């Protein structure tokens, strides 16, 4: 009989768990018949962007009444409730909400919120310095961070981007909370060796350890199983990084979004299967994958 283990370290991080809990609390204000309480707007709750980068979890909450909107939609809403997900938002979002009498349910991750405040303080104290953010251009969290600097922060995704910095001016380096720690240290070393003698360089390790520590843990998990099923939405940056780590450690690793993507031929000759996922992967989805396999094997 094939043995299946679900990785205890996989699943929602604290920030995502909190955001979903807040959404569910609002959505539970429907009465038992499924109707929205009298006097409440319909739908009961909007969310600015997908609450989590996992299509199945988004679908589950949509069925309960959560409606995903974008920033253009926000400008045309009035007097409703809008949830801000864990990634955080720039100041302009709060300004729009205030102008349109929108009630904000703020689920910004505390780690992200602290980072936003640090960047804002640094920018206010030295607007002429270069605030550099190691992160993914266009990522929701990064947009919120850049927004703390009136759009002046410089986003770098790799060492090639770092080469374009002005090393004769002060540099203050931060990181998106979910980036790779080793890559961040490489960028720090590169900047240190290129700074002009009379310019200031300071780096701030703002990587979330709850996410960073998953890398070595998931590597060890991948190595001890014959087959790895990595479950996550393909839009998840964190998911792509963790899956690549699994693949490096175990070539029989497969990235799937749901049980329907499991190819039963993958199980040939397999004795142990490990199921793991990203910080945006719900436990119930990994359990569904396990149950799907158990229902198809003798």
Backbone as JSON, one array per atom type, in Angstrom:
{
  "sequence": "XXXXXXXXXXXXXXXXXXXXXXXXXXXXXXXXXXXXXXXXXXXXXXXXXXXXXXXXXXXXXXXXXXXXXXXXXXXXXXXXXXXXXXXXXXXXXXXXXXXXXXXXXXXXXXXXXXXXXXXXXXXXXXXXXXXXXXXXXXXXXXXXXXXXXXXXXXXXXXXXXXXXXXXXXXXXXXXXXXXXXXXXXXXXXXXXXXXXXXXXXXXXXXXXXXXXXXXXXXXXXXXXXXXXXXXXXXXXXXXXXXXXXXXXXXXXXXXXXXXXXXXXXXXXXXXXXXXXXXXXXXXXXXXXXXXXXXXXXX",
  "N": [[0.85, -1.2, 0.0], [0.59, 2.19, -0.87], [2.24, 4.84, 0.8], [1.29, 7.96, 2.12], [2.22, 11.23, 2.85], [1.33, 14.32, 4.22], [2.79, 17.43, 4.22], [3.49, 18.97, 7.22], [4.47, 21.53, 7.52], [3.6, 22.97, 5.37], [1.1, 25.07, 3.81], [-1.24, 27.73, 4.7], [0.33, 30.79, 5.63], [0.75, 32.91, 8.53], [-0.22, 35.51, 7.91], [-1.94, 35.13, 5.67], [-3.78, 33.34, 6.77], [-5.01, 34.97, 8.69], [-6.21, 36.93, 7.04], [-8.1, 35.41, 5.62], [-9.66, 34.5, 7.71], [-10.77, 36.92, 8.61], [-12.28, 37.57, 6.37], [-14.11, 35.43, 6.34], [-15.45, 35.91, 8.73], [-16.89, 38.23, 8.14], [-18.43, 37.31, 6.0], [-19.99, 35.47, 7.27], [-22.09, 36.85, 8.26], [-24.37, 36.5, 6.91], [-27.71, 35.25, 7.12], [-29.18, 32.06, 8.2], [-30.58, 31.16, 6.01], [-29.12, 32.01, 3.95], [-29.45, 34.52, 3.04], [-28.49, 37.97, 2.9], [-27.94, 40.01, 5.76], [-30.46, 42.3, 6.82], [-30.29, 45.59, 5.62], [-27.62, 45.46, 5.01], [-25.06, 45.93, 2.53], [-25.12, 44.6, -0.83], [-23.03, 42.73, -2.87], [-21.96, 41.23, 0.3], [-19.29, 41.6, 0.9], [-16.38, 42.94, -0.56], [-13.21, 42.22, -2.11], [-10.0, 43.47, -2.55], [-8.29, 42.53, -5.12], [-7.26, 39.08, -5.62], [-7.82, 37.2, -2.73], [-6.02, 35.32, -1.96], [-3.33, 33.64, -3.61], [-4.53, 31.3, -4.85], [-6.55, 29.49, -6.76], [-8.64, 27.67, -6.11], [-9.25, 28.17, -3.42], [-10.03, 30.82, -3.59], [-12.28, 30.51, -5.19], [-13.91, 29.03, -3.42], [-14.48, 30.96, -1.43], [-15.7, 32.9, -2.98], [-18.08, 31.64, -3.55], [-19.34, 31.94, -1.2], [-19.87, 34.6, -1.13], [-17.88, 36.51, -1.42], [-16.47, 39.02, -3.36], [-14.18, 39.65, -5.86], [-12.33, 42.51, -6.69], [-10.73, 45.1, -8.7], [-8.35, 47.87, -8.71], [-9.43, 49.88, -10.31], [-12.16, 49.28, -10.18], [-12.58, 49.87, -7.5], [-12.57, 52.63, -7.39], [-15.08, 53.29, -8.25], [-16.89, 52.45, -6.41], [-19.07, 52.91, -3.59], [-19.74, 53.45, -0.16], [-19.47, 50.77, 0.74], [-18.14, 47.61, 2.0], [-14.74, 46.78, 1.98], [-12.21, 44.43, 1.78], [-8.79, 44.42, 2.52], [-6.19, 42.52, 1.44], [-3.53, 40.29, 2.68], [-1.18, 41.18, 1.44], [-0.95, 43.96, 1.51], [-1.37, 47.53, 0.87], [-0.82, 50.58, -1.06], [-0.67, 54.05, 0.13], [-2.5, 55.5, -1.47], [-4.7, 53.86, -1.91], [-6.07, 53.83, 0.52], [-6.77, 56.49, 0.62], [-8.57, 56.71, -1.52], [-10.6, 55.05, -0.55], [-11.46, 56.49, 1.68], [-12.45, 58.81, 0.47], [-14.61, 57.74, -0.92], [-16.24, 56.82, 1.04], [-15.88, 54.2, 1.91], [-15.79, 51.3, 3.86], [-12.99, 50.0, 5.27], [-11.65, 46.82, 5.71], [-8.97, 45.83, 7.14], [-6.59, 43.58, 6.37], [-3.88, 43.46, 6.18], [-0.78, 41.87, 6.38], [0.97, 41.73, 9.47], [3.79, 41.73, 9.36], [4.32, 42.76, 6.83], [3.09, 45.25, 7.12], [4.69, 46.47, 9.09], [7.05, 46.65, 7.62], [6.28, 48.44, 5.59], [5.97, 50.76, 7.13], [8.59, 51.19, 8.01], [9.93, 51.75, 5.62], [8.57, 54.06, 4.87], [9.32, 55.84, 6.94], [12.07, 55.98, 6.48], [12.14, 57.08, 3.91], [10.94, 59.58, 4.38], [12.86, 60.72, 6.03], [15.1, 60.94, 4.43], [14.65, 61.89, 1.54], [16.14, 62.08, -0.8], [17.81, 59.95, -0.93], [18.44, 56.66, -2.28], [15.93, 54.41, -2.2], [15.8, 51.06, -2.27], [14.21, 48.16, -3.35], [14.27, 44.77, -3.09], [12.57, 42.69, -5.0], [9.61, 41.52, -6.74], [8.67, 43.08, -9.66], [5.58, 44.71, -9.97], [4.28, 43.0, -8.24], [1.79, 42.6, -5.72], [2.47, 43.16, -3.0], [4.87, 44.55, -3.34], [4.06, 46.79, -4.79], [2.62, 48.1, -2.82], [4.71, 48.74, -1.09], [6.37, 50.4, -2.64], [4.61, 52.46, -2.9], [4.84, 53.82, -0.51], [6.79, 55.62, -0.9], [6.09, 57.64, -2.57], [6.18, 56.56, -5.09], [8.85, 56.5, -5.8], [10.74, 54.6, -5.07], [13.15, 52.11, -6.01], [12.85, 49.13, -7.73], [14.41, 46.03, -7.67], [15.06, 43.02, -9.31], [17.04, 41.19, -9.71], [20.63, 40.61, -9.93], [21.47, 41.89, -12.25], [19.72, 44.04, -12.48], [20.54, 45.44, -10.23], [23.02, 46.41, -10.95], [22.45, 48.75, -12.26], [22.06, 50.74, -10.45], [22.8, 53.9, -8.83], [25.77, 54.18, -7.51], [27.06, 56.21, -6.31], [25.38, 57.59, -4.76], [23.43, 57.61, -1.7], [22.19, 54.48, -0.54], [19.47, 52.54, 0.48], [18.54, 49.48, 1.33], [15.91, 47.19, 1.05], [13.74, 44.28, 1.37], [11.2, 42.47, -0.35], [8.92, 40.55, 1.52], [8.81, 37.81, 1.02], [10.99, 36.92, -0.39], [14.02, 35.17, -1.53], [16.47, 34.37, 0.82], [19.24, 33.89, 0.44], [19.72, 35.01, -2.1], [19.21, 37.67, -1.49], [21.33, 38.25, 0.23], [23.42, 38.04, -1.6], [22.95, 40.26, -3.2], [23.34, 42.29, -1.34], [26.11, 41.99, -0.85], [27.14, 42.6, -3.39], [26.42, 45.32, -3.71], [27.8, 46.44, -1.55], [30.44, 46.15, -2.39], [30.6, 47.93, -4.44], [29.95, 50.5, -3.74], [30.45, 54.04, -3.57], [33.08, 55.7, -1.74], [32.23, 57.88, -0.16], [29.5, 57.6, 0.08], [26.48, 56.41, 1.62], [25.52, 53.16, 2.62], [22.97, 51.04, 3.61], [21.46, 48.07, 4.7], [18.46, 46.2, 5.2], [17.21, 43.45, 6.66], [14.36, 42.18, 5.77], [12.93, 39.92, 5.31], [10.44, 37.51, 5.7], [10.66, 35.15, 8.21], [9.02, 32.98, 8.65], [8.29, 32.24, 6.14], [10.79, 32.06, 4.81], [12.09, 30.04, 6.23], [10.84, 27.8, 5.34], [12.04, 26.85, 3.1], [14.48, 25.2, 3.55], [13.16, 23.22, 5.01], [11.22, 22.17, 3.27], [12.84, 21.16, 1.33], [14.11, 19.02, 2.6], [11.87, 17.48, 3.06], [11.1, 16.82, 0.43], [13.2, 15.18, -0.33], [12.87, 12.82, 1.06], [10.86, 11.3, -0.03], [9.43, 9.19, -2.6], [7.9, 10.33, -4.6], [6.73, 13.6, -5.27], [4.02, 15.72, -4.81], [3.34, 18.88, -5.47], [1.26, 21.31, -4.4], [-0.27, 24.14, -5.48], [-1.42, 27.44, -6.43], [-0.73, 28.62, -9.71], [-0.15, 31.26, -9.97], [1.17, 32.01, -7.76], [3.99, 33.44, -6.4], [5.61, 32.62, -4.3], [4.94, 29.93, -4.36], [6.09, 29.05, -6.79], [8.81, 29.33, -6.23], [9.19, 27.55, -4.07], [8.37, 25.15, -5.24], [10.33, 24.81, -7.22], [12.5, 24.31, -5.61], [11.76, 21.84, -4.55], [11.83, 20.35, -6.92], [14.52, 20.42, -7.59], [15.56, 18.87, -5.59], [14.19, 16.53, -5.84], [13.55, 14.9, -8.67], [11.18, 13.73, -9.4], [8.97, 15.42, -8.96], [5.92, 17.17, -9.05], [4.01, 19.91, -10.11], [0.87, 20.89, -9.2], [-2.51, 22.12, -9.36], [-4.89, 21.13, -8.45], [-6.68, 18.09, -7.46], [-7.57, 16.95, -9.86], [-5.57, 17.2, -11.69], [-3.76, 15.25, -11.25], [-1.82, 12.69, -12.52], [-2.26, 9.37, -12.75], [-0.36, 7.61, -13.63], [1.99, 8.55, -12.67], [2.33, 7.31, -10.29], [3.42, 4.83, -10.62], [5.46, 2.29, -9.46], [5.93, 3.62, -7.12], [6.42, 4.04, -3.66], [6.26, 5.81, -1.5], [4.62, 8.9, -1.09], [4.84, 12.37, -1.07], [2.99, 15.18, -0.12], [2.82, 18.57, -0.55], [2.9, 22.2, -0.25], [2.41, 25.75, -0.99], [2.6, 28.94, 0.8], [0.16, 29.88, 0.29], [-1.53, 27.8, -0.03], [-4.34, 25.95, 0.78], [-4.94, 23.7, 3.52], [-7.05, 21.91, 3.21], [-7.13, 21.45, 0.49], [-4.79, 20.06, -0.09], [-5.41, 17.78, 1.33], [-7.57, 16.84, -0.16], [-6.19, 16.03, -2.45], [-4.7, 13.91, -1.43], [-6.83, 12.18, -0.71], [-7.91, 11.68, -3.21], [-5.94, 10.16, -4.46], [-5.88, 7.9, -2.74], [-8.37, 6.86, -3.3], [-8.04, 5.77, -5.73], [-6.1, 3.85, -5.75], [-5.14, 0.51, -5.02]],
  "CA": [[0.0, 0.0, 0.0], [1.37, 3.4, -0.94], [2.17, 5.71, 1.97], [1.16, 9.37, 1.75], [2.44, 12.18, 3.95], [1.1, 15.74, 3.95], [3.79, 18.23, 4.92], [2.9, 19.81, 8.27], [4.95, 22.9, 7.4], [2.96, 23.64, 4.23], [-0.22, 25.66, 4.08], [-1.32, 29.17, 4.89], [1.14, 31.48, 6.62], [-0.06, 33.66, 9.5], [-0.9, 36.63, 7.28], [-3.04, 34.63, 4.84], [-4.78, 32.78, 7.69], [-5.73, 36.1, 9.28], [-7.04, 37.56, 6.01], [-9.24, 34.53, 5.33], [-10.51, 34.51, 8.9], [-11.54, 38.17, 8.6], [-13.28, 37.46, 5.3], [-15.15, 34.5, 6.77], [-16.25, 36.56, 9.77], [-17.83, 39.13, 7.47], [-19.35, 36.52, 5.18], [-20.89, 34.73, 8.16], [-23.19, 37.71, 8.66], [-25.59, 36.04, 6.25], [-28.5, 34.4, 8.01], [-29.12, 30.64, 7.87], [-31.18, 30.91, 4.7], [-28.18, 32.45, 2.93], [-29.72, 35.91, 2.67], [-27.66, 38.94, 3.6], [-28.67, 40.7, 6.81], [-31.19, 43.49, 6.37], [-29.51, 46.82, 5.73], [-26.25, 45.27, 4.55], [-24.92, 46.04, 1.08], [-25.02, 43.33, -1.55], [-22.62, 41.63, -2.0], [-21.61, 41.61, 1.65], [-17.88, 41.95, 1.04], [-15.48, 42.97, -1.71], [-11.79, 42.03, -1.79], [-9.17, 44.14, -3.55], [-7.39, 41.5, -5.61], [-7.5, 37.74, -5.07], [-7.45, 37.16, -1.32], [-4.85, 34.45, -1.88], [-2.99, 33.14, -4.95], [-4.95, 29.92, -5.0], [-7.86, 29.57, -7.42], [-9.66, 26.87, -5.43], [-9.66, 28.88, -2.2], [-10.77, 32.0, -4.05], [-13.59, 30.0, -5.63], [-14.68, 28.66, -2.22], [-14.95, 32.17, -0.77], [-16.64, 33.54, -3.9], [-19.37, 30.97, -3.39], [-19.93, 32.44, 0.05], [-20.26, 35.99, -1.3], [-16.75, 37.41, -1.57], [-16.32, 39.46, -4.75], [-12.86, 40.22, -6.12], [-12.33, 43.71, -7.52], [-9.42, 45.7, -8.92], [-8.28, 49.26, -8.25], [-10.38, 50.69, -11.08], [-13.47, 49.03, -9.58], [-12.64, 50.54, -6.2], [-12.85, 54.05, -7.59], [-16.49, 53.48, -8.58], [-17.72, 51.93, -5.33], [-19.38, 53.85, -2.52], [-20.48, 52.97, 0.99], [-19.43, 49.3, 0.87], [-17.0, 47.08, 2.75], [-13.68, 46.23, 1.13], [-11.13, 43.8, 2.52], [-7.45, 44.51, 1.96], [-5.54, 41.23, 1.71], [-2.29, 40.3, 3.45], [-0.08, 41.81, 0.71], [-0.84, 45.37, 1.81], [-1.74, 48.49, -0.17], [-0.21, 51.9, -0.96], [-1.54, 55.08, 0.74], [-3.55, 55.96, -2.39], [-5.89, 53.01, -1.75], [-6.79, 54.32, 1.71], [-7.33, 57.8, 0.26], [-9.76, 56.43, -2.34], [-11.63, 54.5, 0.33], [-11.99, 57.58, 2.51], [-13.24, 59.69, -0.4], [-15.83, 57.04, -1.35], [-16.95, 56.33, 2.24], [-15.74, 52.74, 1.92], [-15.28, 50.75, 5.11], [-11.85, 49.12, 5.02], [-11.32, 45.74, 6.63], [-7.55, 45.76, 6.82], [-5.96, 42.31, 6.7], [-2.46, 43.51, 5.84], [0.07, 41.08, 7.27], [1.74, 42.59, 10.37], [5.18, 41.82, 8.89], [4.3, 43.69, 5.7], [2.74, 46.57, 7.65], [5.9, 47.0, 9.73], [7.99, 47.0, 6.54], [5.78, 49.68, 4.97], [6.26, 51.89, 8.03], [10.03, 51.43, 8.02], [10.27, 52.4, 4.36], [8.01, 55.42, 4.91], [10.17, 56.64, 7.82], [13.35, 56.2, 5.81], [11.91, 58.01, 2.8], [10.68, 60.91, 4.93], [14.09, 61.26, 6.64], [16.1, 61.21, 3.39], [13.97, 61.69, 0.25], [17.09, 62.06, -1.92], [18.5, 58.67, -0.95], [17.8, 55.63, -3.12], [15.32, 53.29, -1.51], [15.83, 49.94, -3.21], [13.43, 47.02, -2.86], [14.49, 43.5, -3.78], [11.25, 42.08, -5.11], [9.08, 41.28, -8.09], [7.93, 44.21, -10.22], [4.16, 44.49, -10.17], [3.69, 42.18, -7.18], [0.92, 43.43, -4.87], [3.2, 43.65, -1.83], [5.87, 45.51, -3.8], [3.34, 48.03, -5.13], [2.33, 48.76, -1.55], [5.96, 49.27, -0.54], [6.78, 51.53, -3.48], [3.67, 53.54, -2.62], [5.27, 54.56, 0.69], [7.85, 56.56, -1.31], [5.53, 58.43, -3.68], [6.54, 55.9, -6.33], [10.25, 56.75, -6.15], [11.6, 53.46, -4.75], [13.66, 51.35, -7.15], [12.66, 47.7, -7.54], [15.41, 45.2, -8.36], [14.67, 41.6, -9.29], [18.24, 40.35, -9.83], [21.89, 41.37, -9.91], [21.54, 42.75, -13.44], [19.02, 45.28, -12.12], [21.34, 46.13, -9.21], [24.13, 47.09, -11.64], [21.98, 50.04, -12.8], [21.93, 51.71, -9.37], [23.81, 54.94, -8.75], [26.52, 53.84, -6.32], [27.62, 57.44, -5.73], [24.34, 58.13, -3.88], [23.04, 56.75, -0.59], [21.28, 53.38, -0.87], [18.83, 51.86, 1.6], [18.04, 48.26, 0.69], [14.89, 46.38, 1.74], [13.32, 43.14, 0.56], [9.87, 41.88, -0.28], [8.99, 39.63, 2.66], [8.83, 36.4, 0.62], [12.11, 36.64, -1.29], [15.03, 34.21, -1.12], [17.46, 35.0, 1.7], [20.57, 33.81, -0.17], [19.79, 36.02, -3.17], [19.27, 38.98, -0.83], [22.71, 38.43, 0.71], [24.27, 38.27, -2.78], [22.74, 41.66, -3.6], [24.02, 43.11, -0.33], [27.55, 41.91, -1.1], [27.44, 43.31, -4.64], [26.32, 46.76, -3.47], [28.9, 46.81, -0.65], [31.71, 46.2, -3.13], [30.54, 48.93, -5.52], [29.58, 51.81, -3.22], [31.46, 55.09, -3.49], [33.55, 55.84, -0.36], [31.51, 58.92, 0.59], [28.06, 57.33, 0.05], [26.01, 55.52, 2.69], [24.72, 51.97, 2.26], [22.4, 50.29, 4.73], [20.53, 47.02, 4.28], [17.53, 45.8, 6.24], [16.69, 42.1, 6.37], [12.92, 42.24, 6.03], [12.35, 38.68, 4.79], [9.66, 36.81, 6.72], [11.29, 33.87, 8.5], [8.03, 31.9, 8.52], [8.36, 31.83, 4.73], [12.17, 31.7, 4.46], [12.45, 28.77, 6.87], [10.19, 26.68, 4.66], [12.9, 26.35, 2.03], [15.21, 23.99, 3.96], [12.23, 22.18, 5.48], [10.56, 21.51, 2.15], [13.9, 20.42, 0.64], [14.27, 17.75, 3.32], [10.63, 16.73, 2.82], [11.13, 16.3, -0.94], [14.23, 14.15, -0.45], [12.55, 11.56, 1.74], [9.74, 10.62, -0.68], [9.64, 8.77, -3.99], [7.14, 11.23, -5.48], [6.25, 14.82, -4.61], [2.95, 16.51, -5.42], [3.37, 20.23, -4.91], [-0.07, 21.87, -4.68], [-0.4, 25.6, -5.3], [-1.84, 28.2, -7.6], [0.43, 28.95, -10.55], [0.12, 32.69, -9.84], [1.87, 32.23, -6.49], [5.45, 33.57, -6.5], [6.14, 31.74, -3.27], [4.75, 28.57, -4.83], [7.08, 28.74, -7.82], [10.12, 29.2, -5.6], [9.22, 26.32, -3.28], [8.31, 24.0, -6.15], [11.64, 24.64, -7.85], [13.36, 23.69, -4.61], [11.37, 20.43, -4.54], [12.26, 19.73, -8.17], [15.97, 20.25, -7.52], [15.86, 17.8, -4.63], [13.5, 15.3, -6.25], [13.07, 15.1, -10.05], [9.8, 13.24, -9.53], [8.1, 16.42, -8.33], [4.93, 17.69, -10.0], [3.26, 21.09, -9.64], [-0.54, 20.77, -9.57], [-3.42, 23.06, -8.69], [-6.04, 20.41, -7.9], [-6.58, 16.63, -7.65], [-7.88, 16.54, -11.23], [-4.35, 17.26, -12.5], [-2.9, 14.12, -10.89], [-1.7, 11.62, -13.5], [-2.05, 8.16, -11.96], [0.85, 6.9, -14.09], [3.1, 9.02, -11.85], [2.42, 6.46, -9.1], [4.03, 3.55, -10.95], [6.69, 1.98, -8.73], [6.1, 4.55, -6.0], [6.03, 3.53, -2.34], [5.9, 6.93, -0.63], [4.23, 10.15, -1.77], [4.78, 13.55, -0.22], [2.13, 16.26, -0.62], [3.19, 19.82, 0.11], [2.38, 23.35, -0.97], [2.9, 27.1, -0.73], [1.96, 29.66, 1.91], [-1.2, 30.21, -0.17], [-2.22, 26.54, -0.3], [-5.14, 25.5, 1.93], [-4.75, 22.31, 3.94], [-8.12, 21.06, 2.69], [-6.84, 21.09, -0.89], [-3.79, 18.99, -0.03], [-6.13, 16.59, 1.8], [-8.32, 16.35, -1.31], [-5.24, 15.31, -3.32], [-4.45, 12.63, -0.77], [-8.02, 11.33, -0.81], [-8.05, 11.28, -4.62], [-4.99, 9.05, -4.7], [-6.32, 6.72, -2.0], [-9.56, 6.3, -3.92], [-7.68, 5.16, -7.04], [-5.08, 2.81, -5.62], [-5.6, -0.67, -4.27]],
  "C": [[0.89, 1.25, 0.0], [1.17, 4.24, 0.33], [2.17, 7.16, 1.51], [1.36, 10.24, 2.99], [2.14, 13.6, 3.46], [2.06, 16.54, 4.83], [3.13, 19.15, 5.94], [3.32, 21.27, 8.16], [4.34, 23.67, 6.24], [1.61, 24.2, 4.63], [-0.1, 27.14, 4.38], [-0.34, 29.69, 5.95], [0.19, 32.3, 7.5], [-0.87, 34.76, 8.82], [-2.09, 36.21, 6.44], [-4.16, 34.07, 5.72], [-5.64, 33.89, 8.28], [-6.67, 36.74, 8.27], [-8.28, 36.72, 5.73], [-10.2, 34.49, 6.5], [-11.37, 35.77, 8.93], [-12.62, 38.14, 7.52], [-14.44, 36.57, 5.74], [-16.04, 35.09, 7.85], [-17.29, 37.49, 9.16], [-18.87, 38.34, 6.69], [-20.34, 35.74, 6.03], [-22.06, 35.58, 8.63], [-24.45, 37.45, 7.85], [-26.4, 35.2, 7.23], [-28.52, 32.97, 7.47], [-29.7, 30.32, 6.5], [-30.26, 31.35, 3.57], [-28.42, 33.87, 2.47], [-28.83, 36.84, 3.48], [-28.52, 39.69, 4.61], [-29.3, 41.98, 6.28], [-30.34, 44.74, 6.62], [-28.08, 46.69, 5.27], [-26.18, 45.43, 3.04], [-24.84, 44.67, 0.45], [-24.08, 43.53, -2.74], [-22.11, 42.13, -0.65], [-20.17, 42.09, 1.77], [-17.16, 41.9, -0.3], [-14.05, 42.73, -1.22], [-10.97, 42.64, -2.91], [-8.07, 43.2, -4.0], [-7.75, 40.16, -5.01], [-7.0, 37.68, -3.64], [-6.21, 36.3, -1.09], [-4.59, 33.92, -3.29], [-3.27, 31.65, -5.06], [-6.39, 29.93, -5.51], [-8.96, 28.83, -6.69], [-10.16, 27.56, -4.16], [-10.45, 30.14, -2.54], [-12.18, 31.6, -4.47], [-14.48, 29.66, -4.44], [-15.28, 29.9, -1.55], [-15.91, 32.96, -1.67], [-18.03, 32.94, -3.75], [-20.09, 31.43, -2.12], [-20.27, 33.93, -0.03], [-19.12, 36.98, -1.42], [-16.55, 37.74, -3.05], [-14.97, 40.15, -4.92], [-12.99, 41.41, -7.06], [-10.89, 44.16, -7.77], [-9.45, 47.18, -8.51], [-9.21, 50.19, -9.04], [-11.8, 50.52, -10.54], [-13.64, 49.82, -8.29], [-13.04, 52.0, -6.35], [-14.34, 54.32, -7.82], [-17.43, 52.9, -7.52], [-17.94, 52.99, -4.27], [-20.12, 53.12, -1.41], [-20.51, 51.47, 1.17], [-18.25, 48.9, 1.76], [-16.01, 46.45, 1.78], [-12.57, 45.68, 2.02], [-9.81, 44.0, 1.78], [-6.69, 43.26, 2.39], [-4.18, 41.41, 2.39], [-1.16, 41.06, 2.77], [0.11, 43.28, 1.05], [-1.15, 46.25, 0.6], [-0.99, 49.81, 0.02], [-1.17, 52.9, -0.33], [-2.69, 55.52, -0.15], [-4.83, 55.13, -2.26], [-6.73, 53.49, -0.57], [-7.44, 55.67, 1.43], [-8.6, 57.63, -0.57], [-10.9, 55.94, -1.47], [-12.27, 55.59, 1.18], [-12.89, 58.5, 1.69], [-14.59, 59.07, -0.75], [-16.62, 56.43, -0.19], [-16.99, 54.8, 2.28], [-15.17, 52.3, 3.27], [-14.19, 49.72, 4.79], [-11.75, 48.07, 6.11], [-9.88, 45.37, 6.3], [-6.93, 44.45, 7.31], [-4.5, 42.29, 6.28], [-1.66, 42.72, 6.86], [0.88, 42.01, 8.17], [3.19, 42.76, 9.95], [5.28, 42.81, 7.74], [4.02, 45.12, 6.19], [3.94, 47.23, 8.31], [6.92, 47.44, 8.69], [7.56, 48.29, 5.86], [6.15, 50.89, 5.82], [7.74, 52.22, 8.06], [10.46, 52.16, 6.75], [9.77, 53.84, 4.35], [8.89, 56.33, 5.78], [11.49, 56.97, 7.15], [13.21, 57.21, 4.68], [11.71, 59.44, 3.32], [11.95, 61.55, 5.49], [15.15, 61.61, 5.6], [15.5, 60.97, 2.01], [14.92, 61.59, -0.94], [17.88, 60.75, -1.98], [17.73, 57.69, -1.83], [17.24, 54.53, -2.22], [15.15, 52.18, -2.54], [15.11, 48.75, -2.58], [13.73, 45.81, -3.72], [13.15, 42.77, -3.81], [10.84, 41.92, -6.56], [8.28, 42.5, -8.54], [6.47, 43.85, -10.44], [3.5, 43.63, -9.11], [2.93, 43.09, -6.22], [1.67, 43.99, -3.67], [4.18, 44.75, -2.23], [5.21, 46.85, -4.17], [3.0, 48.81, -3.87], [3.56, 49.38, -0.94], [6.42, 50.5, -1.32], [5.87, 52.74, -3.21], [4.03, 54.37, -1.41], [6.28, 55.64, 0.34], [7.38, 57.48, -2.44], [5.98, 57.88, -5.02], [8.0, 56.01, -6.71], [11.18, 55.58, -5.82], [11.97, 52.7, -6.03], [13.51, 49.86, -6.84], [13.72, 46.95, -8.35], [15.0, 43.74, -8.21], [15.89, 40.68, -9.29], [19.47, 41.25, -9.85], [22.03, 42.29, -11.12], [20.84, 44.08, -13.17], [19.86, 46.11, -11.15], [22.47, 46.93, -9.86], [23.74, 48.49, -12.1], [21.82, 51.1, -11.71], [23.05, 52.75, -9.44], [24.58, 54.75, -7.44], [27.22, 55.05, -5.7], [26.61, 58.11, -4.79], [23.98, 57.11, -2.8], [22.04, 55.69, -1.05], [20.78, 52.73, 0.41], [18.07, 50.66, 1.02], [17.07, 47.51, 1.61], [14.53, 45.2, 0.83], [11.83, 42.87, 0.72], [9.94, 40.73, 0.73], [9.15, 38.17, 2.26], [9.99, 36.04, -0.3], [13.11, 35.68, -0.66], [16.14, 34.91, -0.34], [18.86, 34.98, 1.09], [20.74, 34.85, -1.28], [19.91, 37.42, -2.58], [20.69, 39.25, -0.35], [23.67, 38.66, -0.46], [24.16, 39.72, -3.24], [23.44, 42.6, -2.62], [25.52, 43.15, -0.61], [27.94, 42.7, -2.35], [27.43, 44.82, -4.41], [27.48, 47.22, -2.59], [30.21, 46.99, -1.41], [31.73, 47.25, -4.23], [30.22, 50.34, -5.02], [30.75, 52.79, -3.24], [31.83, 55.32, -2.03], [32.73, 56.83, 0.47], [29.99, 58.74, 0.58], [27.7, 56.31, 1.13], [25.24, 54.35, 2.11], [24.27, 51.28, 3.54], [21.42, 49.27, 4.17], [19.7, 46.58, 5.48], [16.92, 44.45, 5.85], [15.22, 42.06, 6.77], [12.2, 41.0, 5.48], [11.66, 37.93, 5.94], [10.26, 35.43, 6.97], [10.3, 32.71, 8.43], [8.03, 31.36, 7.1], [9.76, 31.32, 4.4], [12.56, 30.34, 5.03], [11.8, 27.57, 6.2], [11.09, 26.07, 3.59], [13.69, 25.12, 2.46], [14.29, 22.86, 4.4], [11.61, 21.42, 4.33], [11.58, 20.73, 1.32], [14.08, 19.04, 1.28], [13.05, 16.86, 3.1], [10.66, 16.07, 1.44], [12.1, 15.13, -1.08], [13.82, 12.81, 0.15], [11.35, 10.82, 1.13], [10.08, 10.25, -2.12], [9.02, 9.77, -4.97], [6.65, 12.42, -4.67], [5.14, 15.45, -5.45], [2.94, 17.86, -4.72], [2.1, 20.94, -5.35], [-0.05, 23.37, -4.43], [-0.92, 26.24, -6.58], [-0.61, 28.6, -8.41], [0.73, 30.45, -10.55], [0.94, 33.01, -8.6], [3.38, 32.29, -6.7], [6.13, 32.64, -5.51], [6.04, 30.28, -3.7], [5.78, 28.16, -5.85], [8.45, 28.5, -7.21], [10.22, 27.87, -4.84], [9.16, 25.08, -4.17], [9.66, 23.74, -6.81], [12.63, 23.99, -6.89], [13.06, 22.19, -4.52], [11.94, 19.71, -5.76], [13.77, 19.49, -8.18], [16.34, 19.07, -6.63], [15.27, 16.46, -5.07], [12.93, 15.51, -7.65], [11.66, 14.56, -10.29], [8.86, 14.14, -8.73], [7.18, 17.01, -9.39], [4.14, 18.83, -9.36], [1.82, 20.97, -10.13], [-1.36, 21.8, -8.8], [-4.58, 22.35, -8.01], [-5.87, 18.92, -8.13], [-6.8, 16.18, -9.09], [-6.64, 16.54, -12.13], [-3.41, 16.09, -12.2], [-2.97, 13.06, -11.98], [-1.35, 10.33, -12.74], [-0.83, 7.36, -12.41], [2.08, 7.35, -13.3], [3.36, 8.06, -10.67], [3.11, 5.13, -9.36], [5.36, 3.37, -10.21], [6.94, 2.83, -7.51], [5.62, 3.89, -4.7], [5.62, 4.64, -1.39], [5.65, 8.19, -1.46], [4.2, 11.27, -0.73], [3.92, 14.62, -0.88], [2.46, 17.51, 0.17], [2.67, 20.99, -0.71], [2.99, 24.66, -0.5], [2.22, 27.71, 0.48], [0.52, 30.04, 1.55], [-2.01, 28.95, -0.45], [-3.03, 26.1, 0.92], [-4.91, 24.03, 2.25], [-5.8, 21.4, 3.32], [-7.85, 20.62, 1.24], [-5.77, 19.98, -0.95], [-4.45, 17.68, 0.42], [-6.98, 15.99, 0.68], [-7.43, 15.55, -2.26], [-4.92, 13.95, -2.73], [-5.62, 11.67, -0.95], [-8.25, 10.84, -2.23], [-7.15, 10.09, -4.92], [-5.48, 7.79, -4.01], [-7.55, 6.07, -2.61], [-9.27, 5.59, -5.24], [-6.59, 4.1, -6.94], [-5.62, 1.68, -4.76], [-4.84, -0.75, -2.95]]
}
